[in-house]
């Protein structure tokens, strides 16, 4: 790998401006008769920064600026014998192409012709599909919690996967693009990767909305410079300083007093939300000495604070004071019996003389009841806390007219508190500090007007450290004195406690992770006549150290199935008689390491004035994650020897002591333990463990060396006037998995040893009956093809009157080799149908004896997506802009990343994807009301002028769901199967009600299903409720002075308080008459009610 890294670094051209903040302006110069004019001097000027770039038209009258920073430009064309032509206001978005036709009139060069650029332009030079979310939309459209990801829905093909978009922790998995898994989208900030690479579902930093210039969303890109992931690319472009100082101060507030309750909620949960901060940007100069023209060095600085308090509560069952005192005379619990002779204790009281020394201590943390109602006797109240502070600094330095340097640093400080993390009781608050950091530096140098190089380097880090307050459950404070089986117990706390019929407790969220991603990109561009050639590479190196999060303090279970039970679970605690006690030997870390190397070559070929082709090829080398500590193993069927399988008890599924290979089929990755494992792994020198090295690669599977990704795009200017374009494209993209998918291999044998004791007493847990049970395994096969997406589209763009662009596209893709997990040790259907198997424990019947569930990753989850995508868009013109996006689509997949119900027939799970939504419509608008804006009556203008309304209206079809029965009908030892369908379950809109969302009679009563076979119902065979919401903002601007405005904002989310149901009961429960019970067939969850937000902004 080191040799490969050196080879990559020596490659002459390294990354892609397509994922940075640069765009391309090209065009032709012609005279009034349409004849091309070669030899013109062309200048692109950015008035905001003073930056200028020069080009010359070639023999075909064409010019190109292959890489300009995103911004607004004035294009000036000069030639002897012609008047100077200047087109102003050319908006260049990041990773975009602008094509201009500039007409020169005969005259003197000293004469000028001024032309204003059109507010919108048809894309005539690329077949890619995407959307730019501009600064006005970011600043003016209401955002719940002020998170930019909510605006991704403005693009066709984007599906919101959740209705509750209030997202104070920057989850990146709340939308799917073009039917592809949410984790496959690629989020960037100024071209730097912004992912926690565990599950790829959270960002490292959360840029302030007021620091963002635009967000570029590429949903189907066919330029070879795009890479990193197989899905959409979302690049946040931060603001830069300009020649003038500018900035904003802001504060936004939310309060539950403003909000309406959700449909099923008895009241609105308490909420306090404060978001405040400011930005400032401008030139850095020293009068008379440095940057006096204010066109070389600029800064932009942003600081933001968010303080959020969200009330939460849970309903629990806790022992009463009398019950924990051993008095059950008024209790609904069974009368306790003496486990030594089966005789009931006198007067339903367990005498203290019989109590164990440690048992009563386990009841100390429980609060006393405070509630009498359904579901429990104790309501726990807590507050979820989010404290956030961000500093963002950007520096732009025009070293010369040929060289530009950009530096950006974003430093986020999160402090989170989860009141109920891993618990439902409220005595273990869970603080979780989570700092995030993302910085990048980029250097662009022009060797000539036709040759330039762009280089960037970025570092992204975050750290998550769960630090629960365990003071109430430490062994010392509880008074626990029992000897532990293993000495680890990092936190010195008591065991996790589970009592049948009562709420349990544990030591909370003890996650510990440290994540780092390093990225190098470089791109070389050369213009040769009609060809714009690009060559480059992208190198990514990721690392994540993560706690395997085992509970080394142990776990104890009290229930009435223990041999020494009193038939009363709370009395069992007092007596100390547990059913089960488990304790891992030690906690370990998973040190994930990952590298990704990508190379590309591309030619943007202007075949003619009307036709442009993008021809490219990208080569990916994506080795799998590996564990730098070496504690990762898998299970392989070829290594499993049935003759060495242990005997398994038919009664309880435990492993019978005796001969057998404890590691039958297990293999450790690599050839030996690395030096980093010395002193960290107790297995380092164990000969029985060393024999498990069988020659596997150190990664989870072998590296694929054949991941080539061709890209083809085409755009055709139908009439040659830039108003109608036919566009198409095809591309092959490769994906990478998150480290979380392989972290489970650190919990396989031989690295996690667990003591498992039954029917003992808490005063001496090791004195119980020690029994070993088959372990569950996480396995990877030896060959794992790289996940890939084949994407394609065909469509047309048309310019309409009033600065409007209509776009109609067919967009489709197929995915191959995406992951799902299959239990290869599942029983075949019908295995436990008849005697004697019906009375035998599942573990004694498994295909691979000695093991429990073997969850094996399989890369054969495929999907296909087909859609019609329509959009109308109008950039701001005369105070009005709007956008409409509609998508009609269907997404099918094999398993959706889950586990098929029947591992012997996985094809039975082919169905609608979890991210399928048939119809999605989003309409956004910004309208500056013109009334009284120019009134001569100053009081009237002050009150009624300066108003603006903006918003988003979203309508979306429901998500698919599966209907199941809560019984092991197939006789495999599972808990449920999909139901059998005997009719059409769908109801028309007129028939559907909240109490009857579908025909429950269309599903067979579980008692009538055929035993020994799975139900015939498909996966995701019903469609749940859809939603529609109106998010509206009303803004009033007050002029303070010539350069300063004060804005008051009132924002409403779900303005009309429309009830949007989000869940339905899909577990078949029918009474004897066949009527639904237990909520089957009715809605059971709803999205938020109306939410109000108020804000003030001072813009200067």
RARAVEN-V321269 format. One record per backbone hydrogen bond with DSSP energy under -0.5 kcal/mol. CO is the residue of the C=O (numbers start at 0). NH is the residue of the N-H. E is the energy in kcal/mol with one decimal. If there is no record, write none. Layout:
co=[CO & CO]
nh=[NH & NH]
e=[E & E]
//
This chain:
co=[0 & 1 & 2 & 3 & 4 & 5 & 7 & 13 & 13 & 15 & 16 & 16 & 20 & 21 & 22 & 23 & 24 & 25 & 26 & 27 & 28 & 29 & 30 & 34 & 35 & 36 & 39 & 39 & 40 & 41 & 42 & 42 & 43 & 44 & 44 & 45 & 45 & 45 & 47 & 50 & 52 & 54 & 56 & 57 & 60 & 61 & 62 & 63 & 64 & 67 & 70 & 72 & 73 & 73 & 74 & 75 & 76 & 77 & 78 & 80 & 83 & 84 & 85 & 85 & 86 & 87 & 88 & 89 & 89 & 90 & 91 & 92 & 95 & 97 & 99 & 100 & 101 & 103 & 104 & 107 & 107 & 110 & 112 & 114 & 121 & 128 & 128 & 130 & 130 & 131 & 132 & 133 & 134 & 135 & 136 & 142 & 142 & 143 & 146 & 147 & 148 & 149 & 150 & 151 & 154 & 156 & 158 & 158 & 162 & 164 & 166 & 169 & 173 & 173 & 175 & 175 & 176 & 180 & 181 & 183 & 184 & 185 & 186 & 187 & 188 & 191 & 194 & 195 & 196 & 197 & 200 & 200 & 201 & 207 & 208 & 210 & 213 & 214 & 214 & 215 & 215 & 216 & 216 & 217 & 219 & 222 & 226 & 231 & 232 & 232 & 233 & 233 & 234 & 234 & 235 & 235 & 236 & 236 & 243 & 245 & 246 & 247 & 248 & 249 & 250 & 251 & 252 & 253 & 254 & 255 & 259 & 261 & 269 & 270 & 271 & 272 & 273 & 274 & 275 & 276 & 277 & 278 & 279 & 280 & 281 & 282 & 285 & 285 & 289 & 290 & 295 & 296 & 297 & 298 & 299 & 300 & 301 & 302 & 303 & 304 & 305 & 306 & 307 & 308 & 308 & 309 & 311 & 313 & 315 & 315 & 316 & 319 & 320 & 321 & 322 & 325 & 325 & 327 & 335 & 336 & 337 & 337 & 342 & 344 & 345 & 347 & 348 & 350 & 351 & 355 & 357 & 357 & 358 & 359 & 360 & 362 & 372 & 375 & 376 & 376 & 377 & 377 & 378 & 379 & 381 & 382 & 383 & 384 & 385 & 385 & 386 & 387 & 388 & 389 & 390 & 391 & 392 & 393 & 394 & 395 & 395 & 396 & 396 & 401 & 402 & 402 & 403 & 404 & 405 & 406 & 407 & 408 & 409 & 409 & 410 & 411 & 411 & 412 & 413 & 414 & 415 & 416 & 416 & 417 & 417 & 419 & 428 & 428 & 429 & 430 & 431 & 432 & 433 & 434 & 435 & 436 & 437 & 438 & 439 & 440 & 441 & 442 & 443 & 444 & 444 & 447 & 449 & 450 & 450 & 451 & 452 & 453 & 454 & 455 & 456 & 457 & 458 & 459 & 460 & 461 & 462 & 463 & 464 & 466 & 467 & 469 & 470 & 472 & 473 & 474 & 474 & 488 & 491 & 495 & 496 & 497 & 498 & 504 & 507 & 510 & 511 & 512 & 513 & 514 & 515 & 516 & 517 & 518 & 519 & 520 & 520 & 521 & 521 & 522 & 523 & 524 & 525 & 525 & 527 & 529 & 530 & 530 & 531 & 532 & 533 & 534 & 535 & 536 & 537 & 538 & 539 & 540 & 541 & 542 & 543 & 543 & 544 & 545 & 549 & 550 & 550 & 551 & 553 & 554 & 555 & 556 & 556 & 556 & 557 & 558 & 561 & 565 & 567 & 568 & 569 & 570 & 571 & 571 & 573 & 575 & 575 & 577 & 578 & 579 & 580 & 581 & 582 & 584 & 587 & 588 & 589 & 589 & 590 & 591 & 592 & 593 & 595 & 596 & 597 & 598 & 599 & 600 & 601 & 602 & 602 & 603 & 603 & 604 & 604 & 609 & 610 & 610 & 611 & 612 & 612 & 613 & 614 & 615 & 616 & 617 & 618 & 619 & 619 & 620 & 624 & 625 & 625 & 626 & 629 & 631 & 633 & 635 & 635 & 636 & 638 & 639 & 640 & 641 & 643 & 646 & 648 & 649 & 652 & 653 & 653 & 654 & 659 & 660 & 662 & 664 & 666 & 667 & 669 & 669 & 673 & 674 & 676 & 676 & 679 & 680 & 682 & 684 & 685 & 685 & 686 & 688 & 689 & 691 & 691 & 695 & 696 & 697 & 705 & 706 & 707 & 708 & 709 & 710 & 711 & 712 & 713 & 714 & 715 & 715 & 721 & 722 & 723 & 724 & 725 & 726 & 727 & 728 & 729 & 730 & 732 & 737 & 738 & 738 & 739 & 741 & 742 & 743 & 744 & 744 & 747 & 750 & 751 & 752 & 754 & 755 & 756 & 757 & 759 & 760 & 761 & 762 & 763 & 763 & 764 & 767 & 768 & 771 & 774 & 776 & 776 & 778 & 781 & 781 & 786 & 787 & 788 & 788 & 789 & 790 & 791 & 792 & 793 & 794 & 795 & 796 & 797 & 799 & 802 & 803 & 804 & 805 & 806 & 807 & 808 & 808 & 809 & 810 & 811 & 812 & 813 & 814 & 815 & 817 & 819 & 821 & 821 & 822 & 827 & 829 & 833 & 835 & 836 & 840 & 841 & 841 & 846 & 847 & 849 & 852 & 852 & 853 & 853 & 854 & 854 & 855 & 856 & 857 & 857 & 859 & 860 & 861 & 862 & 863 & 864 & 865 & 866 & 866 & 867 & 868 & 869 & 870 & 871 & 872 & 873 & 876 & 878 & 879 & 880 & 881 & 882 & 883 & 884 & 885 & 886 & 886 & 887 & 889 & 890 & 891 & 892 & 894 & 897 & 900 & 901 & 904 & 905 & 906 & 910 & 912 & 917 & 918 & 919 & 920 & 921 & 922 & 923 & 924 & 925 & 926 & 926 & 929 & 931 & 935 & 936 & 937 & 938 & 939 & 940 & 945 & 946 & 947 & 948 & 949 & 950 & 951 & 951 & 952 & 953 & 954 & 955 & 958 & 960 & 962 & 963 & 964 & 964 & 966 & 967 & 968 & 969 & 970 & 971 & 976 & 977 & 978 & 979 & 982 & 984 & 987 & 987 & 992 & 993 & 995 & 997 & 998 & 999 & 1001 & 1001 & 1004 & 1004 & 1005 & 1009 & 1017 & 1018 & 1021 & 1021 & 1024 & 1026 & 1028 & 1028 & 1029 & 1029 & 1030 & 1031 & 1032 & 1033 & 1034 & 1035 & 1037 & 1037 & 1040 & 1043 & 1043 & 1044 & 1044 & 1045 & 1046 & 1047 & 1048 & 1049 & 1050 & 1051 & 1052 & 1053 & 1057 & 1058 & 1059 & 1062 & 1062 & 1063 & 1064 & 1065 & 1065 & 1067 & 1068 & 1070 & 1074 & 1076 & 1078 & 1078 & 1080 & 1080 & 1081 & 1084 & 1084 & 1086 & 1089 & 1090 & 1092 & 1093 & 1094 & 1095 & 1096 & 1096 & 1097 & 1097 & 1098]
nh=[4 & 5 & 6 & 7 & 8 & 9 & 10 & 521 & 522 & 18 & 19 & 21 & 69 & 94 & 67 & 97 & 64 & 99 & 62 & 101 & 36 & 103 & 33 & 30 & 37 & 39 & 41 & 56 & 77 & 54 & 44 & 75 & 52 & 46 & 73 & 48 & 49 & 50 & 242 & 45 & 43 & 41 & 38 & 60 & 28 & 57 & 26 & 65 & 24 & 22 & 91 & 89 & 44 & 75 & 86 & 42 & 84 & 40 & 81 & 106 & 112 & 76 & 87 & 114 & 74 & 116 & 90 & 72 & 91 & 92 & 70 & 95 & 23 & 25 & 27 & 102 & 29 & 31 & 82 & 83 & 110 & 83 & 85 & 87 & 123 & 218 & 219 & 132 & 216 & 133 & 214 & 137 & 138 & 139 & 140 & 144 & 145 & 166 & 149 & 150 & 151 & 152 & 153 & 154 & 157 & 177 & 160 & 175 & 164 & 166 & 169 & 202 & 160 & 161 & 158 & 177 & 179 & 183 & 184 & 230 & 186 & 233 & 193 & 235 & 191 & 188 & 196 & 199 & 738 & 739 & 171 & 172 & 195 & 210 & 211 & 238 & 236 & 132 & 216 & 217 & 234 & 130 & 218 & 232 & 128 & 225 & 228 & 185 & 217 & 234 & 187 & 235 & 215 & 236 & 189 & 237 & 212 & 213 & 241 & 280 & 1099 & 278 & 1097 & 276 & 1095 & 274 & 1093 & 272 & 257 & 258 & 1088 & 264 & 310 & 255 & 308 & 253 & 306 & 251 & 304 & 249 & 302 & 247 & 300 & 245 & 298 & 284 & 288 & 289 & 285 & 293 & 397 & 283 & 395 & 281 & 393 & 279 & 391 & 277 & 389 & 275 & 387 & 273 & 385 & 271 & 310 & 383 & 381 & 379 & 376 & 377 & 502 & 323 & 324 & 326 & 325 & 327 & 349 & 330 & 344 & 338 & 340 & 341 & 337 & 347 & 348 & 327 & 350 & 353 & 354 & 359 & 360 & 361 & 361 & 362 & 363 & 365 & 375 & 372 & 369 & 370 & 315 & 379 & 380 & 313 & 311 & 384 & 309 & 416 & 307 & 387 & 414 & 305 & 412 & 303 & 410 & 301 & 408 & 299 & 406 & 297 & 397 & 398 & 404 & 445 & 398 & 399 & 443 & 396 & 441 & 394 & 439 & 392 & 411 & 437 & 390 & 413 & 435 & 388 & 433 & 386 & 431 & 384 & 418 & 420 & 429 & 422 & 430 & 468 & 417 & 466 & 415 & 464 & 413 & 462 & 411 & 460 & 409 & 458 & 407 & 456 & 405 & 454 & 403 & 446 & 452 & 450 & 526 & 446 & 447 & 524 & 444 & 522 & 442 & 520 & 440 & 518 & 438 & 516 & 436 & 514 & 464 & 512 & 432 & 430 & 469 & 472 & 473 & 493 & 477 & 478 & 479 & 491 & 474 & 555 & 504 & 557 & 501 & 496 & 509 & 465 & 546 & 463 & 544 & 461 & 542 & 459 & 540 & 457 & 538 & 14 & 455 & 14 & 536 & 453 & 534 & 451 & 527 & 532 & 530 & 605 & 527 & 532 & 603 & 525 & 601 & 523 & 599 & 521 & 597 & 519 & 595 & 517 & 593 & 515 & 545 & 591 & 513 & 589 & 551 & 553 & 583 & 488 & 495 & 581 & 497 & 558 & 578 & 579 & 499 & 561 & 564 & 336 & 571 & 572 & 573 & 574 & 575 & 576 & 355 & 577 & 761 & 759 & 758 & 556 & 756 & 554 & 754 & 487 & 547 & 590 & 545 & 591 & 627 & 543 & 625 & 541 & 539 & 620 & 537 & 618 & 535 & 616 & 533 & 604 & 614 & 531 & 605 & 606 & 612 & 716 & 606 & 607 & 714 & 604 & 614 & 712 & 602 & 710 & 600 & 708 & 598 & 621 & 706 & 596 & 699 & 592 & 627 & 629 & 631 & 668 & 666 & 638 & 639 & 639 & 664 & 641 & 643 & 644 & 660 & 655 & 652 & 840 & 773 & 648 & 655 & 771 & 661 & 663 & 665 & 635 & 633 & 693 & 694 & 695 & 676 & 677 & 679 & 680 & 681 & 683 & 685 & 686 & 688 & 689 & 690 & 691 & 692 & 667 & 693 & 669 & 669 & 626 & 707 & 619 & 709 & 617 & 731 & 615 & 729 & 613 & 727 & 611 & 717 & 725 & 121 & 798 & 717 & 796 & 715 & 794 & 713 & 792 & 711 & 790 & 788 & 740 & 741 & 742 & 743 & 744 & 745 & 746 & 632 & 747 & 750 & 752 & 753 & 584 & 582 & 770 & 580 & 768 & 577 & 763 & 764 & 482 & 760 & 766 & 767 & 769 & 757 & 654 & 851 & 778 & 854 & 856 & 701 & 783 & 734 & 815 & 732 & 790 & 813 & 730 & 811 & 728 & 809 & 726 & 807 & 724 & 805 & 803 & 874 & 799 & 872 & 797 & 870 & 795 & 810 & 868 & 793 & 866 & 791 & 864 & 789 & 862 & 787 & 860 & 857 & 823 & 855 & 825 & 830 & 832 & 837 & 838 & 839 & 843 & 844 & 845 & 848 & 850 & 774 & 776 & 854 & 823 & 855 & 778 & 856 & 821 & 780 & 819 & 859 & 861 & 817 & 893 & 814 & 891 & 812 & 889 & 810 & 868 & 887 & 808 & 885 & 806 & 883 & 804 & 881 & 879 & 927 & 876 & 925 & 873 & 923 & 871 & 921 & 869 & 888 & 919 & 867 & 865 & 912 & 863 & 910 & 897 & 820 & 902 & 904 & 907 & 908 & 909 & 892 & 915 & 888 & 956 & 886 & 954 & 884 & 952 & 882 & 950 & 880 & 928 & 948 & 932 & 934 & 937 & 940 & 941 & 942 & 943 & 944 & 1036 & 928 & 1034 & 926 & 1032 & 924 & 953 & 1030 & 922 & 1028 & 920 & 1026 & 1023 & 1021 & 978 & 1067 & 966 & 976 & 968 & 970 & 1011 & 829 & 831 & 826 & 964 & 1014 & 1016 & 1003 & 984 & 998 & 990 & 991 & 995 & 1082 & 992 & 999 & 1001 & 1002 & 981 & 982 & 1007 & 1008 & 1008 & 1012 & 1020 & 911 & 960 & 1023 & 958 & 955 & 953 & 1030 & 1031 & 1054 & 951 & 1051 & 949 & 1049 & 947 & 1047 & 1039 & 1045 & 1043 & 1039 & 1040 & 1046 & 1098 & 1037 & 1096 & 1035 & 1094 & 1033 & 1092 & 1031 & 1090 & 1056 & 1059 & 1060 & 1086 & 1083 & 1084 & 1065 & 1080 & 963 & 1067 & 965 & 1076 & 1073 & 1070 & 1079 & 1064 & 1081 & 996 & 997 & 1064 & 1061 & 1062 & 262 & 259 & 1052 & 1050 & 252 & 1048 & 250 & 1046 & 1098 & 248 & 1099 & 1044]
e=[-2.3 & -2.2 & -2.2 & -2.4 & -2.4 & -1.4 & -1.5 & -2.5 & -0.7 & -1.3 & -2.3 & -0.7 & -2.9 & -3.1 & -2.6 & -2.8 & -3.5 & -2.3 & -2.5 & -2.6 & -2.6 & -3.1 & -1.8 & -2.7 & -0.6 & -0.5 & -0.6 & -1.8 & -2.3 & -2.5 & -0.6 & -2.8 & -2.1 & -0.7 & -2.7 & -0.9 & -3.0 & -0.5 & -3.2 & -2.6 & -2.9 & -3.0 & -2.0 & -2.4 & -2.4 & -2.4 & -2.2 & -0.6 & -1.9 & -2.9 & -3.3 & -3.0 & -2.7 & -0.5 & -2.8 & -2.7 & -2.1 & -2.6 & -2.0 & -1.7 & -2.9 & -3.0 & -0.6 & -2.7 & -2.9 & -2.7 & -0.9 & -2.8 & -0.5 & -0.6 & -1.9 & -1.3 & -2.7 & -2.9 & -1.8 & -0.5 & -2.4 & -0.7 & -3.3 & -0.5 & -1.6 & -3.0 & -2.6 & -2.6 & -0.8 & -1.3 & -2.4 & -0.5 & -3.0 & -0.8 & -2.2 & -2.3 & -2.4 & -2.5 & -1.8 & -0.9 & -1.6 & -0.6 & -1.3 & -1.9 & -1.3 & -1.0 & -1.8 & -1.7 & -1.4 & -2.9 & -0.5 & -2.3 & -1.4 & -0.7 & -1.3 & -2.0 & -1.8 & -0.6 & -2.9 & -0.5 & -1.6 & -1.7 & -1.3 & -2.0 & -0.6 & -3.3 & -2.8 & -2.5 & -2.0 & -2.3 & -0.8 & -1.3 & -2.3 & -2.6 & -3.0 & -0.7 & -2.6 & -2.2 & -1.5 & -2.6 & -2.9 & -3.0 & -0.6 & -0.6 & -2.6 & -2.8 & -0.7 & -2.1 & -2.7 & -1.7 & -0.8 & -3.4 & -2.8 & -0.5 & -3.1 & -0.6 & -2.7 & -0.6 & -3.4 & -0.6 & -3.0 & -1.4 & -0.6 & -2.7 & -2.4 & -2.5 & -3.0 & -2.0 & -2.4 & -2.7 & -2.1 & -2.3 & -2.3 & -0.9 & -0.6 & -0.8 & -3.6 & -1.6 & -2.6 & -2.1 & -2.7 & -3.0 & -3.2 & -2.5 & -2.7 & -1.5 & -3.1 & -2.5 & -2.8 & -0.6 & -2.7 & -2.4 & -2.4 & -1.5 & -3.8 & -2.5 & -2.1 & -2.2 & -2.8 & -2.4 & -2.6 & -2.5 & -2.6 & -2.3 & -2.7 & -2.3 & -2.3 & -2.0 & -0.6 & -3.2 & -2.7 & -2.7 & -2.2 & -1.8 & -2.6 & -2.3 & -0.7 & -2.9 & -1.3 & -0.6 & -2.5 & -0.6 & -2.2 & -0.6 & -1.4 & -3.3 & -3.4 & -1.7 & -1.7 & -2.3 & -0.7 & -2.1 & -1.2 & -0.6 & -0.6 & -0.8 & -1.6 & -1.4 & -1.0 & -1.0 & -1.1 & -1.1 & -1.7 & -1.9 & -3.2 & -0.6 & -0.5 & -1.8 & -2.7 & -0.6 & -2.4 & -2.2 & -2.6 & -0.5 & -2.4 & -2.4 & -2.7 & -1.9 & -2.9 & -2.7 & -2.8 & -2.1 & -2.7 & -2.7 & -0.5 & -1.5 & -2.7 & -2.7 & -0.7 & -1.9 & -2.7 & -3.2 & -2.8 & -3.0 & -2.6 & -2.7 & -0.5 & -2.4 & -2.2 & -0.5 & -2.7 & -1.6 & -2.6 & -2.5 & -3.8 & -1.9 & -0.6 & -0.7 & -1.5 & -1.8 & -0.6 & -2.5 & -2.2 & -2.8 & -1.4 & -1.7 & -0.6 & -1.7 & -3.0 & -3.1 & -2.3 & -2.4 & -2.5 & -2.3 & -2.8 & -2.8 & -2.5 & -0.7 & -2.8 & -1.4 & -3.0 & -1.8 & -1.9 & -2.9 & -2.7 & -3.1 & -3.1 & -2.7 & -2.4 & -2.5 & -2.5 & -2.9 & -3.0 & -2.9 & -0.5 & -2.8 & -0.8 & -0.6 & -1.2 & -1.9 & -0.7 & -3.1 & -2.4 & -1.3 & -2.3 & -1.0 & -2.3 & -3.3 & -1.7 & -2.8 & -2.5 & -2.5 & -0.9 & -3.7 & -2.4 & -2.0 & -2.5 & -1.8 & -2.6 & -2.7 & -2.9 & -2.6 & -2.8 & -0.7 & -2.9 & -8.3 & -1.3 & -3.0 & -2.0 & -2.3 & -0.6 & -3.2 & -2.1 & -3.2 & -3.3 & -0.6 & -2.7 & -2.6 & -2.7 & -2.6 & -2.7 & -1.5 & -2.1 & -2.5 & -2.5 & -3.1 & -2.5 & -2.8 & -0.6 & -2.9 & -1.9 & -3.8 & -1.2 & -1.9 & -0.7 & -0.5 & -2.7 & -2.6 & -2.0 & -0.5 & -2.7 & -1.5 & -2.6 & -1.2 & -1.4 & -1.9 & -2.2 & -1.4 & -1.9 & -2.5 & -1.4 & -1.5 & -2.9 & -0.9 & -2.5 & -0.6 & -1.3 & -2.8 & -3.2 & -2.7 & -2.7 & -0.5 & -2.9 & -0.6 & -2.7 & -1.0 & -2.9 & -2.4 & -1.9 & -3.0 & -2.7 & -3.1 & -2.4 & -3.1 & -2.1 & -2.3 & -2.5 & -0.9 & -2.4 & -2.3 & -0.6 & -1.6 & -2.7 & -3.1 & -0.8 & -1.8 & -2.3 & -2.9 & -0.6 & -2.5 & -2.7 & -2.7 & -2.0 & -3.5 & -2.5 & -0.5 & -0.6 & -2.7 & -1.5 & -2.2 & -0.7 & -1.3 & -1.8 & -1.9 & -2.4 & -1.3 & -0.6 & -0.9 & -0.7 & -0.6 & -2.1 & -1.3 & -3.0 & -2.8 & -1.6 & -2.5 & -0.7 & -3.5 & -0.5 & -0.5 & -0.7 & -1.4 & -2.3 & -2.6 & -2.8 & -0.6 & -0.6 & -0.5 & -1.8 & -1.5 & -2.0 & -2.4 & -0.5 & -1.5 & -1.4 & -0.6 & -1.0 & -2.4 & -1.4 & -2.2 & -1.7 & -2.3 & -0.8 & -0.6 & -0.9 & -0.6 & -1.4 & -2.6 & -0.5 & -1.9 & -1.5 & -2.6 & -2.9 & -3.2 & -2.4 & -2.5 & -1.1 & -2.3 & -0.7 & -3.0 & -1.6 & -2.8 & -2.6 & -2.7 & -2.7 & -1.8 & -3.1 & -2.8 & -2.8 & -1.4 & -1.3 & -1.0 & -0.5 & -1.7 & -1.8 & -1.6 & -1.5 & -0.8 & -2.0 & -0.6 & -0.5 & -2.9 & -1.9 & -2.6 & -2.8 & -3.2 & -1.8 & -2.0 & -0.6 & -0.6 & -0.5 & -2.3 & -1.7 & -1.0 & -2.4 & -3.6 & -2.9 & -0.5 & -2.6 & -2.8 & -1.6 & -0.5 & -2.7 & -2.5 & -2.9 & -0.6 & -2.1 & -2.4 & -2.8 & -1.9 & -3.1 & -2.7 & -2.5 & -2.5 & -3.0 & -1.1 & -0.7 & -3.6 & -1.9 & -3.0 & -2.6 & -2.4 & -0.6 & -3.1 & -2.1 & -1.4 & -2.5 & -2.8 & -3.0 & -1.4 & -2.6 & -2.5 & -3.1 & -1.2 & -2.9 & -1.2 & -2.0 & -1.7 & -1.7 & -1.8 & -1.8 & -1.2 & -2.2 & -0.6 & -0.7 & -1.4 & -0.6 & -2.6 & -0.7 & -2.0 & -1.1 & -2.5 & -0.5 & -2.9 & -0.6 & -1.8 & -0.6 & -0.9 & -1.6 & -1.4 & -2.1 & -2.4 & -2.0 & -1.8 & -1.8 & -0.5 & -2.5 & -2.9 & -3.1 & -2.7 & -3.2 & -2.6 & -1.3 & -1.2 & -3.0 & -1.7 & -2.5 & -2.7 & -2.8 & -2.3 & -2.5 & -2.9 & -0.5 & -1.9 & -2.7 & -1.8 & -2.7 & -2.3 & -2.4 & -1.6 & -1.5 & -0.5 & -1.6 & -1.8 & -2.1 & -1.6 & -2.6 & -1.6 & -2.1 & -2.7 & -2.4 & -2.9 & -2.6 & -2.8 & -2.5 & -1.9 & -2.3 & -0.9 & -2.3 & -1.5 & -0.9 & -1.0 & -2.9 & -2.6 & -1.8 & -2.9 & -1.5 & -2.3 & -1.7 & -3.2 & -2.7 & -3.3 & -1.8 & -0.5 & -2.8 & -2.4 & -2.3 & -3.2 & -2.4 & -3.4 & -1.9 & -2.5 & -3.3 & -1.8 & -1.4 & -1.9 & -1.0 & -2.9 & -3.2 & -2.2 & -0.5 & -2.9 & -0.7 & -2.0 & -2.6 & -0.7 & -2.9 & -0.7 & -1.7 & -0.9 & -2.8 & -1.9 & -1.0 & -1.3 & -1.7 & -3.3 & -0.9 & -2.4 & -0.6 & -1.0 & -1.2 & -0.7 & -0.6 & -2.7 & -0.5 & -0.6 & -2.9 & -2.3 & -0.5 & -0.6 & -3.2 & -2.4 & -3.1 & -2.3 & -2.4 & -2.4 & -2.8 & -0.6 & -2.9 & -0.7 & -2.2 & -1.6 & -0.5 & -3.0 & -3.1 & -2.4 & -2.6 & -2.4 & -2.9 & -2.7 & -2.5 & -2.3 & -2.5 & -0.6 & -0.7 & -3.2 & -2.3 & -1.0 & -0.6 & -2.6 & -2.3 & -0.6 & -0.5 & -2.8 & -2.0 & -2.6 & -1.6 & -0.5 & -1.9 & -3.3 & -0.6 & -2.8 & -2.3 & -1.2 & -0.5 & -2.9 & -2.9 & -3.2 & -2.9 & -2.9 & -2.0 & -3.5 & -0.6 & -2.1 & -0.5 & -2.7]
//
